[in-house]
Amino acid sequence: MPYRVELREQHNQGSPICSPATIEPHRDLQAAGVAAHRDAVEHAKAYRVDVRVQIYAPSGQLAMGTQVRHFEVAASARQRPHLALVASAR
């Protein structure tokens, strides 16, 4: 049985978010967590809302829950240095 991801805007009772992470079954908790975090960050940046992440185990019990705050992901994007690849011709 796969792990299931649920994303909601603002809080547990907020609007559900449809994303690839919520549609696809995930083989383990780590894969579910990576997919959920990626989609939650993208949604938080795009719509400037907090996103509640919940991952359910194959048994149906809540395995993990967290929140992605839009102001934190927006701030981290501004502080990230821009790196450039420099290739030398030898």
DSSP file (Angstrom, degrees, kcal/mol; ACC not computed):
  #  RESIDUE AA STRUCTURE BP1 BP2  ACC     N-H-->O    O-->H-N    N-H-->O    O-->H-N    TCO  KAPPA ALPHA  PHI   PSI    X-CA   Y-CA   Z-CA
    1    1 A M              0   0    0      0, 0.0     2,-0.1     0, 0.0    58,-0.1   0.000 360.0 360.0 360.0 136.8    0.0    0.0    0.0
    2    2 A P        -     0   0    0      0, 0.0     2,-0.3     0, 0.0    25,-0.2  -0.384 360.0-105.7 -86.2 162.9    1.4    3.5   -0.9
    3    3 A Y  B     -A   26   0A   0     23,-3.1    23,-1.8    -2,-0.1     2,-0.4  -0.624  34.3-143.3 -82.2 147.8    1.7    6.6    1.2
    4    4 A R  E     -B   56   0B   0     52,-2.3    52,-3.3    -2,-0.3     2,-0.4  -0.935   5.9-149.7-120.1 137.8   -0.8    9.4    0.4
    5    5 A V  E     -B   55   0B   0     16,-0.5     2,-0.4    -2,-0.4    50,-0.2  -0.851   9.1-171.4-107.3 139.4   -0.2   13.1    0.4
    6    6 A E  E     -B   54   0B   0     48,-3.0    48,-2.5    -2,-0.4     2,-0.4  -0.996   2.6-171.6-129.7 127.7   -2.7   15.8    1.3
    7    7 A L  E     +BC  53  17B   0     10,-0.5    10,-2.6    -2,-0.4     2,-0.3  -0.957   7.2 177.8-118.1 136.6   -2.0   19.5    0.8
    8    8 A R  E     -BC  52  16B   0     44,-2.0    44,-3.2    -2,-0.4     2,-0.3  -0.988  30.2-111.1-137.3 147.4   -4.4   22.3    2.0
    9    9 A E  E    S-B   51   0B   0      6,-2.6     2,-2.5    -2,-0.3    42,-0.2  -0.573  86.8 -18.0 -76.2 139.6   -4.2   26.1    1.9
   10   10 A Q  S    S-     0   0    0     40,-3.6     2,-0.3    -2,-0.3    -1,-0.1  -0.294 124.4 -11.0  70.2 -56.8   -3.8   27.9    5.2
   11   11 A H  S >  S-     0   0    0     -2,-2.5     3,-1.8    39,-0.1    41,-0.2  -0.879  88.4 -68.2-160.2-176.4   -4.8   25.2    7.7
   12   12 A N  T 3  S+     0   0    0      1,-0.3    -3,-0.1    -2,-0.3    -2,-0.1   0.781 130.5  44.6 -59.6 -29.0   -6.3   21.7    8.1
   13   13 A Q  T 3  S+     0   0    0     -5,-0.1    -1,-0.3     2,-0.0    -3,-0.1   0.356  93.5 111.7 -97.6   5.6   -9.8   23.0    7.1
   14   14 A G  S <  S-     0   0    0     -3,-1.8    -4,-0.1    -5,-0.2    37,-0.0  -0.061  82.7 -65.2 -72.5 176.8   -8.5   25.1    4.2
   15   15 A S        -     0   0    0     -7,-0.1    -6,-2.6     1,-0.1    -1,-0.2  -0.401  56.7-114.5 -64.0 133.2   -9.1   24.4    0.5
   16   16 A P  E     -C    8   0B   0      0, 0.0     2,-0.5     0, 0.0    -8,-0.3  -0.391  25.6-138.1 -68.5 149.7   -7.5   21.2   -0.8
   17   17 A I  E     -C    7   0B   0    -10,-2.6     2,-0.6    -2,-0.1   -10,-0.5  -0.933   5.0-146.8-112.1 128.4   -4.7   21.6   -3.4
   18   18 A C        +     0   0    0     -2,-0.5   -12,-0.0   -12,-0.1     3,-0.0  -0.853  38.1 142.7 -94.9 123.3   -4.5   19.3   -6.4
   19   19 A S    >>  -     0   0    0     -2,-0.6     4,-1.3     1,-0.1     3,-0.8  -0.936  65.7 -93.4-149.8 168.5   -0.9   18.6   -7.4
   20   20 A P  H 3> S+     0   0    0      0, 0.0     4,-2.4     0, 0.0     3,-0.3   0.872 123.2  57.4 -55.5 -36.5    1.2   15.7   -8.7
   21   21 A A  H 34 S+     0   0    0     14,-0.3   -16,-0.5     1,-0.2    15,-0.1   0.834 107.6  46.9 -64.8 -31.5    2.2   14.8   -5.1
   22   22 A T  H <4 S+     0   0    0     -3,-0.8    -1,-0.2     1,-0.1   -17,-0.1   0.703 115.8  44.5 -83.6 -18.8   -1.5   14.4   -4.1
   23   23 A I  H  < S+     0   0    0     -4,-1.3    -2,-0.2    -3,-0.3    -1,-0.1   0.862 100.6  73.1 -90.8 -41.7   -2.4   12.3   -7.1
   24   24 A E  S  < S-     0   0    0     -4,-2.4   -19,-0.3    -5,-0.2     2,-0.2  -0.491  79.5-125.5 -78.5 140.9    0.5    9.9   -7.3
   25   25 A P        -     0   0    0      0, 0.0     2,-0.4     0, 0.0   -21,-0.2  -0.619  26.2-141.4 -77.8 148.2    0.9    7.1   -4.8
   26   26 A H  B     -A    3   0A   0    -23,-1.8   -23,-3.1    -2,-0.2     6,-0.0  -0.929   7.9-142.8-118.3 136.9    4.4    7.1   -3.1
   27   27 A R  S    S+     0   0    0     -2,-0.4     2,-0.3   -25,-0.2    -1,-0.1   0.781  80.1   2.9 -70.4 -28.7    6.4    4.0   -2.2
   28   28 A D  S  > S-     0   0    0    -25,-0.1     4,-2.1     1,-0.1     5,-0.2  -0.934  78.5 -96.5-151.3 173.4    7.7    5.3    1.1
   29   29 A L  H  > S+     0   0    0     -2,-0.3     4,-2.5     1,-0.2     5,-0.2   0.866 118.8  53.7 -63.7 -38.0    7.5    8.2    3.5
   30   30 A Q  H  > S+     0   0    0      2,-0.2     4,-2.4     1,-0.2    -1,-0.2   0.930 109.4  47.1 -64.7 -45.4   10.7    9.8    2.2
   31   31 A A  H  > S+     0   0    0      1,-0.2     4,-2.1     2,-0.2     5,-0.2   0.903 113.9  48.8 -62.6 -40.9    9.4    9.9   -1.4
   32   32 A A  H  X S+     0   0    0     -4,-2.1     4,-2.6     1,-0.2    -1,-0.2   0.904 111.2  50.5 -64.4 -41.4    6.1   11.3   -0.3
   33   33 A G  H  X S+     0   0    0     -4,-2.5     4,-2.5     2,-0.2    -2,-0.2   0.898 110.3  48.3 -64.9 -42.3    7.8   13.9    1.8
   34   34 A V  H  X S+     0   0    0     -4,-2.4     4,-2.2     2,-0.2    -1,-0.2   0.940 115.4  44.2 -63.9 -47.7   10.1   15.1   -1.0
   35   35 A A  H  X S+     0   0    0     -4,-2.1     4,-2.2    -5,-0.2   -14,-0.3   0.910 114.9  49.0 -64.4 -43.0    7.2   15.3   -3.5
   36   36 A A  H  X S+     0   0    0     -4,-2.6     4,-2.6    -5,-0.2     5,-0.2   0.915 111.5  48.6 -64.4 -43.6    4.9   17.0   -1.0
   37   37 A H  H  X S+     0   0    0     -4,-2.5     4,-2.6    -5,-0.2     5,-0.2   0.924 110.7  50.9 -63.7 -44.3    7.5   19.6    0.0
   38   38 A R  H  X S+     0   0    0     -4,-2.2     4,-2.0    -5,-0.2    -2,-0.2   0.944 115.3  41.6 -57.8 -50.0    8.3   20.4   -3.6
   39   39 A D  H  X S+     0   0    0     -4,-2.2     4,-2.3     1,-0.2    -1,-0.2   0.871 113.8  52.6 -68.7 -36.9    4.6   21.0   -4.5
   40   40 A A  H  X S+     0   0    0     -4,-2.6     4,-2.6    -5,-0.2    -1,-0.2   0.912 110.0  48.1 -65.6 -42.2    3.9   22.9   -1.2
   41   41 A V  H  X S+     0   0    0     -4,-2.6     4,-2.4     2,-0.2     5,-0.2   0.926 112.2  49.0 -63.8 -45.1    6.7   25.3   -1.8
   42   42 A E  H  X S+     0   0    0     -4,-2.0     4,-2.4    -5,-0.2    -2,-0.2   0.912 114.0  45.7 -61.6 -42.5    5.7   26.0   -5.4
   43   43 A H  H  X S+     0   0    0     -4,-2.3     4,-2.6     2,-0.2     5,-0.3   0.917 112.1  51.3 -67.1 -43.1    2.0   26.6   -4.4
   44   44 A A  H  X S+     0   0    0     -4,-2.6     4,-1.3     1,-0.2     5,-0.5   0.901 113.7  44.7 -61.6 -41.5    3.1   28.8   -1.5
   45   45 A K  H  < S+     0   0    0     -4,-2.4    -2,-0.2    -5,-0.2    -1,-0.2   0.929 116.1  46.0 -66.6 -45.7    5.3   30.9   -3.7
   46   46 A A  H  < S+     0   0    0     -4,-2.4    -2,-0.2    -5,-0.2    -1,-0.2   0.882 127.7  24.2 -68.2 -40.1    2.7   31.2   -6.5
   47   47 A Y  H  < S-     0   0    0     -4,-2.6    -1,-0.2    -5,-0.2    -2,-0.2   0.441  96.2-127.7-109.4  -1.7   -0.3   32.0   -4.4
   48   48 A R     <  +     0   0    0     -4,-1.3     2,-0.3    -5,-0.3    -3,-0.2   0.917  66.1 124.5  53.7  49.1    1.3   33.6   -1.3
   49   49 A V        -     0   0    0     -5,-0.5    -1,-0.2    -6,-0.3     2,-0.2  -0.943  67.0-105.6-131.1 154.7   -0.5   31.3    1.1
   50   50 A D        -     0   0    0     -2,-0.3   -40,-3.6    19,-0.2     2,-0.5  -0.559  34.9-147.6 -74.4 146.7    0.6   28.9    3.8
   51   51 A V  E     -BD   9  68B   0     17,-2.8    17,-3.1   -42,-0.2     2,-0.5  -0.978   2.3-147.2-124.4 125.5    0.3   25.3    2.8
   52   52 A R  E     -BD   8  67B   0    -44,-3.2   -44,-2.0    -2,-0.5     2,-0.5  -0.798  15.7-158.0 -90.0 126.9   -0.5   22.5    5.3
   53   53 A V  E     +BD   7  66B   0     13,-3.0    13,-2.4    -2,-0.5     2,-0.4  -0.919  14.0 175.4-109.8 127.8    1.2   19.2    4.4
   54   54 A Q  E     -BD   6  65B   0    -48,-2.5   -48,-3.0    -2,-0.5     2,-0.5  -0.999  10.2-165.7-132.6 132.4   -0.1   15.9    5.7
   55   55 A I  E     -BD   5  64B   0      9,-3.0     8,-3.0    -2,-0.4     9,-1.7  -0.974   9.4-154.2-119.7 127.5    1.2   12.4    4.7
   56   56 A Y  E     -BD   4  62B   0    -52,-3.3   -52,-2.3    -2,-0.5     6,-0.2  -0.841  12.4-129.6-105.8 136.0   -0.8    9.3    5.5
   57   57 A A    >   -     0   0    0      4,-3.0     3,-2.3    -2,-0.4   -54,-0.1  -0.231  37.0 -96.2 -71.9 166.3    0.7    5.9    6.0
   58   58 A P  T 3  S+     0   0    0      0, 0.0    -1,-0.1     0, 0.0   -55,-0.0   0.785 126.0  61.5 -55.5 -27.2   -0.7    2.8    4.2
   59   59 A S  T 3  S-     0   0    0      2,-0.1     3,-0.1   -58,-0.1   -56,-0.1   0.625 119.1-111.2 -74.3 -12.4   -2.8    2.1    7.3
   60   60 A G  S <  S+     0   0    0     -3,-2.3     2,-0.2     1,-0.4    -1,-0.1   0.297  77.0 128.8  97.8  -8.4   -4.6    5.5    6.9
   61   61 A Q  S    S-     0   0    0      1,-0.1    -4,-3.0    -5,-0.1     2,-0.4  -0.512  71.9 -97.4 -80.4 149.9   -3.0    7.0   10.0
   62   62 A L  E     +D   56   0B   0     -6,-0.2    -6,-0.3    -2,-0.2     3,-0.1  -0.521  41.6 177.0 -66.0 121.7   -1.3   10.4    9.8
   63   63 A A  E     +     0   0B   0     -8,-3.0     2,-0.3    -2,-0.4    -7,-0.2   0.763  64.7   1.9 -96.7 -32.5    2.5    9.7    9.4
   64   64 A M  E     -D   55   0B   0     -9,-1.7    -9,-3.0     2,-0.0    -1,-0.3  -0.984  57.3-177.3-157.6 143.2    3.7   13.3    9.1
   65   65 A G  E     +D   54   0B   0     -2,-0.3     2,-0.3   -11,-0.2   -11,-0.2  -0.993  16.3 146.0-144.5 139.2    2.3   16.8    9.2
   66   66 A T  E     -D   53   0B   0    -13,-2.4   -13,-3.0    -2,-0.3     2,-0.4  -0.916  33.9-121.3-155.8 179.2    4.0   20.1    8.7
   67   67 A Q  E     -D   52   0B   0     -2,-0.3     2,-0.6   -15,-0.2   -15,-0.2  -0.999   6.3-150.8-136.0 137.4    3.4   23.6    7.3
   68   68 A V  E     -D   51   0B   0    -17,-3.1   -17,-2.8    -2,-0.4     2,-0.5  -0.938  19.9-149.4-104.7 118.2    5.1   25.6    4.6
   69   69 A R    >>  -     0   0    0     -2,-0.6     4,-1.7   -19,-0.2     3,-0.7  -0.759   7.9-141.9 -93.8 130.9    4.8   29.3    5.2
   70   70 A H  H 3> S+     0   0    0     -2,-0.5     4,-2.0     1,-0.3     5,-0.2   0.845  98.9  54.9 -62.6 -35.5    4.7   31.5    2.2
   71   71 A F  H 3> S+     0   0    0      1,-0.2     4,-1.6     2,-0.2    -1,-0.3   0.799 107.0  52.5 -70.6 -25.6    6.8   34.3    3.7
   72   72 A E  H <> S+     0   0    0     -3,-0.7     4,-2.1     2,-0.2    -2,-0.2   0.906 111.5  43.8 -74.9 -41.8    9.6   31.9    4.6
   73   73 A V  H  X S+     0   0    0     -4,-1.7     4,-1.4     2,-0.2    -2,-0.2   0.850 114.1  51.2 -72.6 -31.7    9.9   30.4    1.0
   74   74 A A  H  X S+     0   0    0     -4,-2.0     4,-1.3    -5,-0.2    -1,-0.2   0.902 111.5  47.8 -68.7 -39.9    9.7   33.9   -0.5
   75   75 A A  H  X S+     0   0    0     -4,-1.6     4,-1.7     1,-0.2    -2,-0.2   0.894 109.1  52.6 -68.0 -40.0   12.5   35.1    1.8
   76   76 A S  H  X S+     0   0    0     -4,-2.1     4,-0.9     1,-0.2    -1,-0.2   0.834 106.2  54.4 -67.4 -29.9   14.7   32.2    1.1
   77   77 A A  H  < S+     0   0    0     -4,-1.4    -1,-0.2     1,-0.2    -2,-0.2   0.866 108.7  48.5 -69.5 -35.6   14.4   32.8   -2.6
   78   78 A R  H  < S+     0   0    0     -4,-1.3    -2,-0.2     1,-0.2    -1,-0.2   0.831 112.5  47.7 -72.7 -31.7   15.5   36.4   -2.2
   79   79 A Q  H  < S+     0   0    0     -4,-1.7    -1,-0.2     2,-0.1    -2,-0.2   0.626  85.2 107.0 -86.1 -12.9   18.5   35.5   -0.1
   80   80 A R  S  < S-     0   0    0     -4,-0.9     2,-0.1    -3,-0.2    -3,-0.0  -0.497  71.0-127.7 -71.2 126.5   19.8   32.7   -2.4
   81   81 A P        -     0   0    0      0, 0.0     2,-0.5     0, 0.0    -1,-0.1  -0.425  20.0-117.9 -72.2 149.5   23.0   33.7   -4.3
   82   82 A H        -     0   0    0     -2,-0.1     2,-0.4     2,-0.0     0, 0.0  -0.778  30.4-159.8 -89.4 126.3   23.0   33.3   -8.0
   83   83 A L        -     0   0    0     -2,-0.5     2,-0.4     2,-0.0     0, 0.0  -0.830   3.4-160.7-107.8 145.4   25.6   30.8   -9.2
   84   84 A A        -     0   0    0     -2,-0.4     2,-0.5     2,-0.0    -2,-0.0  -0.967  18.2-126.4-125.3 142.1   27.0   30.6  -12.7
   85   85 A L        -     0   0    0     -2,-0.4     2,-0.6     2,-0.0    -2,-0.0  -0.749  23.4-163.2 -86.5 126.6   28.9   27.8  -14.3
   86   86 A V        -     0   0    0     -2,-0.5     2,-0.5     2,-0.0    -2,-0.0  -0.951   2.8-164.7-114.6 119.2   32.2   28.8  -15.7
   87   87 A A        -     0   0    0     -2,-0.6     2,-0.4     2,-0.0    -2,-0.0  -0.859   7.8-147.6-103.6 135.2   33.7   26.5  -18.2
   88   88 A S        -     0   0    0     -2,-0.5     2,-0.9     2,-0.0    -2,-0.0  -0.845  10.1-136.6-102.8 139.7   37.3   26.8  -19.2
   89   89 A A              0   0    0     -2,-0.4    -2,-0.0     1,-0.2     0, 0.0  -0.823 360.0 360.0 -93.8 107.5   38.5   25.9  -22.7
   90   90 A R              0   0    0     -2,-0.9    -1,-0.2     0, 0.0    -2,-0.0   0.362 360.0 360.0-118.1 360.0   41.8   24.0  -22.3
